[in-house]
């Protein structure tokens, strides 16, 4: 019986740590850029797009190129966010829930 209380306590602690980690990740910012920084995307640790900056030169490159630059910048920012989340969560779970 004592062991089950210990396990429940550990689970509760892990849950609290996970909630704290999620809040910390929401506050973190990650940037991705493409086309020599012609397009910059900023996301948070919850993988929400927060900002998108597009230079005049990116517009002048034409619609297809602009689309590619935007997709690339956003994907790079999201990848950085995912890696940070995996590292943060993995450090709490000892890799049990990691990628």
N, C-alpha and C positions, 0 to 999 in steps of 0.2 A: 504494500500500500504506500509506503514511504517513497519508493521508487517512482510510482505513478505521479505523486505530487511533485517530485523533482522534475520529471519530464514535462508536466503541465507548466510548471514555472519557467522552464527553459523555452518552451514553445511561446509562452506569453512574452518573454524577453526578446526572442527573435522577432516576433510580430511587431513589437514596439520599435526595434531597431530597423526593421524593414520600412515601417511608416516614416521614421525619421529620415532614412535614406531616400525615400521617394520625395519627401519635401525638399531635401537638399538638392536632388537632381532637378526638380522643377525650377530651382533658382540658378542652376548652372547654365551657361551659354556656350554653344559650339558653333564655329563658323566653317563654312566651306566656300571655296571660290573657284572660279573657272575662267578661262580665257585671259589669263594674266591679270586676274582680279577684275575683269570686266563685269562679272556678276558675282555678288557675294550674298550668301544665305546665312541666316542665323536661326538656330533652333535651340530649344531648351532640352533639359534632360528627360522631359516627358514627350519628346519628339514632336513638339508643336513648332511650326514655322512662325518665328517672331518678326523677322525683318528680311527684306529682299531688296538689295541695291543693284541697280542696273545702270551701267555707264552709257553715255551717248554712243560710244564706239560699238557697244553690243547691239544697240538698236540699228545702227547703220550696217551691221553685218547681215541683216535680213532676217525674216521670221523663222526660217528653219534653223539657222545658226543660233539665234536667240533662244529658241526652245531647247536646243541641245545644251547651251550654256546654263540655262536655268535648271534643267534636270540634273546636270552634273554637279552644280554647286549645292543644290538641295540634298542630293544623295550623299555627297561628301560630308555635309554637316550632320545628316542623320546617322551616318556610319560612325562618326566621332561620338555622337550621343549614345548610340547603342553600345559601343565599346566601353564608355565610361559607366553606363548603367550595369553592364555585365561585370565589370571589375568591382563596382561598389557592392552589388548584390552577391557576387561570388565571394567577396571577402567576408560577408556576414554568414553565408551558408557553408563555407568551406568547399565551394565548388559544386555542391549537390544540385543547385538550381541553375548553374551556369550553362553556357553554350556547349 
